[in-house]
Structure formats: C-alpha cells, structure tokens
C-alpha cells in the first residue's frame, strides 16, 4: 500500500509540474520568431502583427546572429489570439511570405486576419524569366565555344581523310565558300538567344517586384541592398558588354572560324555570368558556399558546352555539311563529330560529378527525392538527362565509328550515318529545351530543410 501511495504522489507532482509549465504567460512576448530556413535580406523584410484588441505593430528585424529568421514585434494588447504576417527576400533570391497565429493566455478574442504584402515563391513569371535567362546565357556561351573548338578545329584540320590524301587545303577552301549562309543563321540564332538573356533580366525584375509586393519606389533598395539586386545589375552590365563585343567581332569576321581572341572575348561575359548566377543562388548561401559556387559554375559551364554545342551543330555544322559534296561532307562531318563527341564526353563527366555533389548538398535524405517538390523536380530533370545520355551514347558508339571509318576509306556507310546524326541532334535539341525548363523550375523551388 505504501508503494502505491508513493507512486500516486510522484505522478501527482509530475502532473502539477506539467500544468505549471503549460500555464499562460502574464502578457504577450516582445516578438515572435519566424524561422525561414535560409538567410534573409534585412533590406526588404516586412512584417505586421495585429493584437486581439486592435493594437498593431509593424516593427521587423533580421538579427545578425540569427540570419535565417525574421523577428516581428508583437503589440502589448492583452490576452487572446494575435495574427502575424511577413514577406521577405531570401539571400538566394527567393521571395518568402506567410502568416501565423500566436495565442497568449486564451484563444479569444481573435485578431483580424493580416495578409502578407508579397507571395511565397517567385511565381510563374519568375520561372519564365529564369528560363529565358538560362537559355540566353548558356546558349550564347556554348554556341561561341563550340564554334571555335569543334567546327573551327575540324575546318582547320581539313577533315579526316586517309594518310595518302592531299586535298585538305581544297576541302578547307570548298567548305569556306559554302559558309556564308550557315554563319549568318548562326549569328541570327545567337542574337535570338542573346535577346532571351535581356528579356529574362527585364521579366525577372518585374516578377520579383510583384512577388515581393513592393512598389517601384523600392526598386532602388532591391537593386543596391540585396545580393539578388547586385547580381541583376552585374548580369545587365555583362549583357551589354556581350552586345558590344558581338558587334565588334561580327564586323571584323572574315573566316568560318573566328580568331581565338575574338572567340574568347565573345564567350567571356557569359562565362562570368554563370559564376554570378551561381553566387546569387542557393549554392552561395551554405556553410561551404565557395565550394558550392565552384561546383554550380562547373555544372553550368558543362551544360553550356553540351547544349550550346547541339544548337551550333543544328544551325551551323549540319547545314554547312549538307552544302558539300559527298566525300567532303563525310570527311568534314567525321572531323566535327569526333571533336564534339570528345567534348561532350568530358562535359557529361563534369555534369555527373558536380550534379551528384549538389544533390547531396541540397537533399537531406534519399527519400526527399520523391517526397518533396524539389526532389520530384530534380527527378524529372534527371529523367530527361538520362534520355539525352542515351542519344549521346548511341552517337558515340554507333555513328561516330561509322563516320570515321568511311572518312579513312576503311568502310562505307558515312552518308547514312550523317543523316542519322542530323535526326539525333534535333532530338537532343528538343530534349535540351525540356531540360532547361526543368532547371528553371528546379531553381525556383527552395531545397528541403
């Protein structure tokens, strides 16, 4: 009996302690902490709190010692349910917004609803803006690099031919005579992608202003006091620099393959823009920000080489080859395919290594791949990428050897292989569009915590 009495006494004491811990506080806390999960920009942080008896507070801050949280002051308004709303811009460029209720003492009375002034996420227009920006930056960069490294190198070599062949100079001359129209189409495509870069910047600013719910008088603060805004200005300057360089390069261009200095000058702004995009995104906010930015930039450069190279093949190399005679077509085509195949393999290796690293850095667990929006978007991207890898592997294992053997006079089948290559390239271009859309959606979704 004594033991039972002791047990009942201990349980009673524990219950009393629990009741004391859950007892209502005498008054409302000074502020409420909103955990965002990623560093927040102080410049555009907004918050409002409504008390149950009509008091209101709009004081908000982002503590330097707690940058992943917003502190919103609560008015001293007695017991009841307080309502809080916030809007802010994360350092990685994503708008965040939401509401919360805070109960002090008793649930009644309840404060009127408070709406955040902005939206949670970039919205559809923000995704479109990112798509245009990625297509413009990566497309112009990849087209420029592969025109010099792939097509230019193949043209300078005179194509692949048997050892006894002495017509390399003749093939170069004949190829150059047919280059005028394909080069013009290349430039039109390049300028189209460059226009997408500019349109993406304009639309990104409009979408960001709308998502944050700010007026145009605060745009100066957005552009000068946030990482996203500074990156936007730098990308705009790089875009203008690319325009000026392109005009200068086009005026002095007299060859199928631009000179090295011209190609480097034309590609440099895009290569720097890739780093700016990486630094202003989620890769630049973690504890290993330097490594994250480096891997993200390498991933984007490899993507530019592969996808931009496909566009170059579609609008410049293939039309140029179709204008040549049968033997010139196969020998020059073999040289193009051999060089692009080697470059694509290197790009794929970089994409796989950097992609695995970034996935491990962003996903807290393997199950997040199919249980979170970010993971599902990543799976869609990987699925499209796998199909592209299938086409690339077929080109490498089947078409590449057939073209090279025909060019060396070992076997036939080169013309048929070139026709198959053209179909494969256009299929990969369409898949490249799909994977770019997937990436634009992916970067608009916050990684899971």
Steps between C-alpha positions, in 0.01 A plus 500: 500500500783738590661444159173581323462820701856605409434434130177700508681787671780503240247498212306783664819708534588439133151601392518816704838584345353446154208728571733770630715478185196536275341785697436819297755778521403827663533695174601464135864442412690796363527342156442182302773314314424383146748231391553526123764229458731710284675836557271800450573849366443767764438770238155381388381308804139594579274390782181598678329377815137560603397472866167352616379840621599713197865587568741468208877478453708516183847478655710225342868406503738227385750440785864488392552203732192319362490584126262216409216647706274807499408663833165682500410713803166422666292788639415491871128424455400259777387141476361345185612385156747722318542477121834555328596531133837539332663541159871499427766422242734212571867551423473239224244721320178319593212702648349355815172589671250357743276546801489369857277515808636547852276416798562693823309392809178399321392452142226763511474768385663446159679775306387578143687325221822656372610436143868501395580764244689256277484139382674183609715410199587664170182399318451398138650818354810453710545149359460632143754774572749244631442281194573788263807604697644148511432442130664830411811470715569130447396500133717791388796370702475145366444606140805725510733245659404206279513703179867562568600174672292254296410635156799733474747227595340255256517757219863592571597131490342453159291211628585136560648325197727205412876562552562529125238773458647838396181699457469656847557852364242443229241381752563803716451730203187322377350500850572870545318586176178349638529656846335839442138400550552252790716755684226759452244257648738433790516871574121537481457214744769643726327841503168330570645333808668826597159672479367230735775596747386863497129414513565266791664779697212742442236240582694386808491850643128542430424157648712565810333835568159335469593200715637720777200730489715812500435817302736630234636759739673215687668359190815696583519320833442166329781561249762652728441345844440132417717229351236427238491865392877536475514180294225642275703815436817299426310274260363809326849645459628166367207486258583845364869410476410187302298712254789739441752219459271315258466807279879543491562129431238485225641799317851359488401141430631367171545127568285199575687469829547823701843577638574377852506849652160581348346173618635547854377860514153395385478209746649673806193701613283188488757299696507770769118518498490130589707570813274793593189280467661233718608749768158667517312169534470239772851369435640823646314482833627183667792449735706375204395789276831524315498133405129514418547794264798330331309176440188686387704706251678190368163331458364796304811531280478131411130543426577796274760303304271203445168676436648801320709263294186318388351831383822579313486162327134549406523853357858515367684170461223285351380761243863560400563128454187459288636758255819296437560214260468144627866433586564847641182468706601171659862600567415839647202351684719230654742765626212700655346193665831377641573837662151558632476144629820541703383835638156359585650207691708740710191716560295197610768394750500850650119508505476168684766583762376852573135393483552226759680743729226764475225240556675371814541858621133593445311182594486401869421135415447266207124493563488876436535414131139382485344662808581868431422737213872569456581130481226427247619789279854363526378153398327646193821677402702181550251302291534736204877503549505118488318500164752751365780276624344215303513700177856611575610143570346382171680777311828412668475122465332468158507813284843629600688180395305465173581857397866467594546168319337636184715815511815286530392280209462191717125448461189658349182631661610856573211683324239290681677564829490876437127486435450309824720754678283789377186334641676426827626857537152649453354253749764601752430869436134444591606310811740785582203740499315265736793468739545880506133536597552241774802690632306830501227335709754329726686817596170671585422240769673527840699187589349291782623572851 
